[in-house]
Amino acid sequence: MAFGRCGLLASLLAEAVVDRRPGEDRQGAALRAARLRGEAMGSRDAAVPSASGDPPVCALAALERLGFEPEILAGPGSATVTVLRNCPFHPVAAQAPALVCGMNHAFVEGYLTGLGDTTATAVLNPRPGSCCVELRTNEEGVARGARPPRVACDREST
């Protein structure tokens, strides 16, 4: 399903309203919808084999497609931090930052879960001019010899 700049957010909000569970507040429904959609998209992407037989997709490529403009920065030790230079939900985030940034975080966390990427985590780290979410590698997972983080794959391989 293709979405425009805020189409994904609109779809998630509509899903939250329609599928709101008894006793669930609006924000809880929105966070649940975002996490579940992220997991579904990550699982779908994980199931699609790449032409080279390598891991099928990486979070970096998916976030690029969604308009987040990820940029990998050096982190402490062997960790990396992927900053999302753009928030595709920015026009709405300016009106309701707690709701939209929370949904954004839940969506990215869900995507990583669905993708099966256990080497990275989504972290809320609001800063002016960027998305409120960034990705950080799990330094211990990398040190234990786990597969390289899909977050940091190169764009040409996906």
C-alpha positions as CSV (number, residue, x, y, z in Angstrom):
1,M,0.0,0.0,0.0
2,A,1.5,3.3,-1.0
3,F,1.1,6.4,1.2
4,G,1.7,10.1,0.6
5,R,3.7,12.2,2.9
6,C,1.1,12.0,5.8
7,G,-0.9,9.1,4.3
8,L,0.7,6.6,6.6
9,L,-0.2,8.7,9.7
10,A,-3.7,9.3,8.5
11,S,-4.2,5.6,7.9
12,L,-2.9,4.7,11.3
13,L,-5.1,7.3,13.0
14,A,-8.2,6.0,11.1
15,E,-7.3,2.4,12.1
16,A,-7.0,3.5,15.7
17,V,-10.4,5.1,15.7
18,V,-12.1,2.2,13.9
19,D,-10.4,-0.6,15.9
20,R,-10.4,1.1,19.4
21,R,-10.9,-1.5,22.0
22,P,-13.3,-1.1,25.0
23,G,-11.6,0.7,27.8
24,E,-8.7,1.8,25.6
25,D,-8.0,5.5,25.4
26,R,-7.4,7.3,22.1
27,Q,-3.6,7.5,22.5
28,G,-3.4,3.8,23.5
29,A,-5.3,2.8,20.4
30,A,-3.1,5.0,18.2
31,L,0.1,3.6,19.7
32,R,-1.2,0.0,19.3
33,A,-2.2,0.6,15.7
34,A,1.2,2.1,14.9
35,R,3.1,-0.7,16.5
36,L,1.0,-3.4,14.8
37,R,1.3,-1.7,11.4
38,G,5.1,-1.4,11.9
39,E,5.3,-5.1,12.8
40,A,3.2,-6.1,9.8
41,M,5.4,-4.1,7.4
42,G,8.6,-5.4,9.0
43,S,7.4,-9.0,8.8
44,R,6.4,-8.5,5.2
45,D,9.7,-7.0,4.3
46,A,11.6,-9.7,6.1
47,A,9.8,-12.4,4.1
48,V,10.9,-10.9,0.7
49,P,14.3,-12.4,-0.3
50,S,16.8,-10.1,-1.9
51,A,18.3,-10.9,-5.3
52,S,21.7,-11.7,-3.7
53,G,20.3,-14.0,-1.0
54,D,21.4,-11.6,1.7
55,P,19.0,-10.4,4.4
56,P,15.9,-9.3,2.5
57,V,15.6,-5.7,3.5
58,C,17.0,-3.3,6.1
59,A,15.3,-0.8,8.3
60,L,17.4,2.0,6.8
61,A,16.0,1.4,3.3
62,A,12.5,1.1,4.5
63,L,12.8,4.4,6.5
64,E,14.3,6.0,3.4
65,R,11.3,4.9,1.3
66,L,8.9,6.3,4.0
67,G,10.6,9.7,3.8
68,F,12.6,9.8,7.1
69,E,16.0,10.5,5.5
70,P,18.1,8.3,7.8
71,E,21.7,9.2,8.4
72,I,24.1,6.8,10.1
73,L,26.4,8.5,12.7
74,A,29.2,7.0,14.8
75,G,28.1,6.1,18.3
76,P,30.0,5.1,21.4
77,G,32.2,2.1,21.0
78,S,31.1,-0.2,18.2
79,A,27.5,1.2,18.3
80,T,26.0,3.4,15.7
81,V,23.2,5.9,15.9
82,T,20.9,6.4,12.9
83,V,19.4,9.9,13.0
84,L,16.2,10.4,11.1
85,R,16.7,13.8,9.4
86,N,13.1,14.3,8.4
87,C,9.8,13.6,10.0
88,P,7.2,12.8,7.3
89,F,4.6,13.4,10.0
90,H,5.9,16.9,10.9
91,P,2.9,19.0,9.8
92,V,0.7,17.0,12.2
93,A,3.4,16.5,14.9
94,A,3.6,20.2,15.3
95,Q,-0.1,20.2,16.4
96,A,0.0,17.0,18.6
97,P,3.7,16.2,19.3
98,A,3.1,13.7,22.2
99,L,0.6,11.7,20.1
100,V,2.4,11.8,16.8
101,C,5.9,11.3,18.1
102,G,4.6,8.4,20.3
103,M,3.0,6.8,17.2
104,N,6.2,7.4,15.2
105,H,8.3,5.7,17.9
106,A,5.8,2.8,18.2
107,F,5.8,2.3,14.4
108,V,9.6,2.2,14.1
109,E,9.9,-0.1,17.1
110,G,7.2,-2.4,15.6
111,Y,9.0,-2.4,12.2
112,L,12.3,-3.5,13.8
113,T,10.4,-6.2,15.7
114,G,8.7,-7.4,12.5
115,L,11.9,-7.3,10.6
116,G,13.5,-9.5,13.3
117,D,16.3,-6.9,13.9
118,T,17.5,-7.5,17.5
119,T,20.6,-5.4,17.1
120,A,18.9,-2.0,17.0
121,T,16.3,-0.2,19.1
122,A,14.2,2.9,18.4
123,V,14.7,5.7,20.9
124,L,12.7,8.9,21.4
125,N,15.2,11.8,21.2
126,P,13.4,14.9,20.1
127,R,15.5,17.7,18.6
128,P,14.7,20.6,16.3
129,G,14.7,20.0,12.6
130,S,14.7,16.2,12.8
131,C,12.4,13.3,13.5
132,C,11.9,12.6,17.2
133,V,13.1,9.0,16.8
134,E,16.6,7.7,16.3
135,L,17.9,4.1,16.0
136,R,20.8,2.8,18.1
137,T,22.5,-0.4,17.7
138,N,22.7,-2.9,20.5
139,E,26.4,-2.8,21.3
140,E,26.3,-6.1,23.2
141,G,24.5,-7.9,20.3
142,V,27.2,-6.7,17.9
143,A,30.0,-7.8,20.3
144,R,28.4,-11.3,20.7
145,G,28.9,-11.8,17.0
146,A,25.3,-11.4,16.1
147,R,24.5,-10.7,12.4
148,P,25.4,-7.1,11.3
149,P,22.5,-4.7,12.1
150,R,20.1,-4.4,9.2
151,V,19.8,-0.8,10.2
152,A,23.3,-0.1,8.9
153,C,23.1,-1.9,5.6
154,D,24.1,0.0,2.5
155,R,21.4,1.4,0.3
156,E,22.6,-0.3,-2.9
157,S,22.1,-3.8,-1.4
158,T,18.4,-3.4,-0.8
